[in-house]
Amino acid sequence: MQNTNKNTNTTPELLLENQLCFTIYACSREFTKLYQPHLDKIGLTYSQYLVMLVLWEKKQCTVKELGEALFLDSGTLTPLLKRLQAAGWILRERSLQDERKVLISLTEKGAALQSEAACIPAKMAEGTMLSSDEFVDLLGQFKGLLGRIHEANISASKK
């Protein structure tokens, strides 16, 4: 750990610059800023874009499945889904087999939006200034970290 601030009584472990969580948080905010002008062109927020990515892949899923894919609870997803439905991109309907389940599916308008969004990943790769190898390596590291943290949270919640 580095300690670039020599005039502090704080231990290096408690310096903001030495917090992995803060670096990831700040990086996430910068990514969101990088996405914003591209998402504005197609009328989506970053959170809505993530929902649409899942739906473009799966075509239909339950709110629970969507929440699991995005690490979001239904209380966070519900207002987001309502806005997507009001925009005409998705449908929310109760399952005929199990009324407790709400199915989320794309409308034709929502499916058509995929072609408008197709250029966004390349623009993001360009914006990060990472090589293809660096991108793949970093993605793998973060997926591994996410998996380990998720497992630790599941284990902790069982205690």
N, C-alpha and C positions, 0 to 999 in steps of 0.2 A: 504494500500500500504506500502510496506517495503522500507526503505532507509538504505541500508547497507553501503553506502559510506558517512561517517560523515564529510569528508573533502571537501564537494562540496557546491557551492552556488546555485546549481540547485534545484528547487523545486521537491519534490517527484514525482509529476505528470509528470515531464519531464525526469525522469530517464529511460534509456533504459530498465532496469530490471523490470520496472513497466508497460511496454507497452504490452497489450494483443496481439496487432497486431504483434509485434516483436517475441513474444513467439510462436505464431502460424506460422509465417514465418520460424523461426529457426527450429521448429518441422517439418514443411513440407520439408525443405531441408534435415534434418536428415532422414526422411522417404524415400526420394528419394535415398539417399545413401544406405539405408537398402535394397531397392528394386534392386539397380543396378546390383549386381552380379547375381541375379536370372534372371533378364531381359536380361543381356548380354548372358546368356546361350541359350536363345531362339531368340536372335537377335532383341530385341525391346528396344526403349528408354522408359522412364516413360510416356511421353506424348502419344507415340504410343500405349502403353499398355492400357491407359485410353480409347483411341478410340476403340481398339479391345474389351475391356470389354463391351462397348455399343453395338458394332456390334454382339458379341457373344450372347448378350441378345435379340437384336431386329432383327438380321439377315440382315435387310436393313433399311436405313433411309435417309433422305435428309441431306444435309450439314447444313441447318438451324436447323433441329432437333438435329443433333449431337452437334452443337454449343450451343444450349439451354441446353442439357444434361451436357455438360462439362464446361459451362460458358465461352466459347471461341467465338471470332468473326471469320468470314470467312477468314479474312486476316491472322489470325494465323493458322487456320485449313488447308487452301489450300496447303501450302508447306508440311505440315505434311502428308496430304492425298496423295500428289504426291509421297512422299518417300515410303509410304505404298503400293501404287500401283506399283511403280518401283520394290519393293521387291516381288511382286506377291501375296500379302495378301488380297488386296481389288480391287474392280472395281469401277470406277467412270463413270457414264453415265447420259446423259440428260434424263429427264423424257419424255416419249412419249406424255403424257397428257399435260404437261406444260414445255416447253423448258427452262424456267427460273430456274427450279429446277434441282439440280444435285443429283442423287441417289447414295448412297454409299452402297455397298454390299460386303459380304465376297466371296473370291474365295475358292475353295476346300482346297488349301494350307492354307489360313487364318482360315478356320473352323477347320482344323486339328491342328493348333497351340494351340487351346484351351486346348487340352489334355496335351500338354507340360506345359501350364501355370497353370494347375489345382492345383499344389502344392504350388503356390506362396502365396495365402492368409494365409495358415497355417504357412508357414515360417515367414510371416510378424507378425502374431499373436505371434508366439514364440519369435521373435526378439524384440517385444515391452515389453515383460515380464508382460503383463496385464492378469489378470484373465478373464474368459469369462464374468463375471458380470461387471467387470470394463470396458471391451471393449464395451459391449452393452450400458452401462451408458454413456461413453464418446462419442460414436458414436451418441447417441440420443441428447446429449448436443450440439455437433457440428452441427448436422443437424438443430436443433432448432435455433442456432445462425446464421447459413447460411441463413435460411429462413427469419429470422428477418432482417438481413442486406440486403438481396436481395429485400425484400419488401420496406425497407427504400430507397434503391437506385431507385426503380421503382417510388415511391412517389416523390422523389426529382427530378427525370427527367421529371415528369409531370408538375412541377411548372414553 
